[in-house]
């Protein structure tokens, strides 16, 4: 999802923090502190946590990566291993 296509709703815009200087930023809700999204310098899209979305019923909303797959809650449906990274 391109950054320009994201519309944040709520009382205020999310807060971005640099997690790795020159490499990555993470986005958090300024009210509750929930992590909402991430931007990595080597990836042209913004990664949005599914739990941050109002509507997750779209057929185009298909997970392509689940970092820390081995630590996922047992009740979550498995994500196919369609993409691999050092983190996941």
Beta strands, then each sheet from edge to edge (+ up, - down):
strand 1: 15-20
strand 2: 24-28
strand 3: 35-40
strand 4: 46-48
sheet 1: 1+ 2- 3+ 4-
end
